[in-house]
Amino acid sequence: MNEASPPPHRGRSRFAIGIIFLMLGIVLLALNLGVHLPWHLWKYFPVPLIALGLWGVVSPNGNLDRVGGVWLLAAGLYCLIGVFHLFGLGWNAWPIFIVATGASIIMHGGAPTCPKTRDRENR
């Protein structure tokens, strides 16, 4: 019987999740200890999403392909528009996800399918 091998980047994703929990724990501990945190910087949280999305579109690799970059970019832009009310829009800028769907379909070369379906089609 063939035993399925674990995904090649499993260690990296666990590391990233560990870093996220570590940072969250530090922030919550600091709040409980009465440390004043600069919450005004929180409104810039979409910037890393946009940066990662652009990186995925411009320079795709094994961890982030172009389609994933488009979705990160769309999520970051949506949040940025929502936070800063750019172009007279707020959190009602949801059509950006329809644009991202069109872009990902064009980049993918067809309708988006799940990996299992794609594997069955390639057999």
ZIQUIKA-V960281 format. One record per helix or strand. SS is the DSSP state (~ for helix, > for strand). FROM is the first residue (numbers start at 1). LEN is the number of residues. Records with the same first field share a line. If there is no record, write none. Layout:
BEGIN
SS=FROM-LEN  FROM-LEN
END
This chain:
BEGIN
~=10-23  39-6  46-13  66-19  86-3  95-14  115-8
END
